Amino acid sequence: MNVRFPLRRALTALILAAAPMVAQPAAAQFFWSPPDLSAPPLTDDAAATAMGLPGATAAEVKAGLAWNLRAALNVAALQCQFEPTLLAISNYNAMIAHHDAELDAAQATLLGYFQRTVGKGRAGQSASDMYNTRIYSGYSTVQAQKGFCQTTAEVGRQAIFADRGALNEVARNGLGSIKKSLVLAGEQFYGSPGYDYALAMPSLDPSCWKKGVLQPVCHQAWNDRIGVKP
């Protein structure tokens, strides 16, 4: 009997020691208080507009959602490697492996959309290729990279745990946030250090200079005129 209690205490201590090692939310990796990048699920009409697929049928919208999410996560796998804990590469690879059938069907459906709306044969294929190039470029960002990487990490995690055939639903719920993250949004309390600065240039008016020294009063008047605070 006496052996059980030390064993139980040892297991409890082990669990408590491992608790701090549990993965933290992606939000903590970049911001003290991250920007609100939440967005409502996309309706079919809103999705068709956001994805550049005017007149798409319900089936084509589903295909576009899945394919756009693939593009977004692919761009994230390329651009977000600077923060390994986001798991951008492994999320993308796992998503491809888990949802390969839906993605193959989505690609075929989108090709059918362009053959229906642009023309069969080479015209439709060319339009489809141009569309792929456009959406990949559309998910690339520089200034808003941190918000984009954080958001795609969250949506990518949802994608790899979603049932097969449900990738389009993950995209319907997450693409709005991903597109919102492409616009620079700073930390909620501290803004965007390094981006929201204004350069104060000295006045070049000769009357502001005496023996090569800029007169403080004149310089302050110049700053006031261009809206730069001291």
DAVENTA-V746551 format. One line per field, one symbol per residue. ss: DSSP state (~ for helix, > for strand, _ for the rest). burial: + if it has 24 or more other ideal C-beta (glycine too) atoms within 12 Angstrom, else -. A space follows every 50 residues. Layout:
ss = ???
burial = ???
This chain:
ss = _~~~~~~~~~~~~~~~~~~______~~~~______________~~~~~~~ _______~~~~~~~~~~~~~~~~~~~~~~____~~~_~~~~~~~~~~~_~ ~~~~~~~~~~~~~~~~~____~~~~~~~~~~~~~~~~~______~~~~~~ ~~~~~~~~~~~_____~~~~~~~~~~~~~~~_____>___>_________ _____~~~>>__>>_~~~~~~~~~~~____
burial = -------------------------++-+++--++-+----+-+--++-+ +++--+---++++++++++++++++++-++-----+++++++--++-++- -++--++-++++++---+--------++--++--+---+++--+++++++ ++++++++++-+---+++++++++++++++++--++-------------- ------------------+--+--------
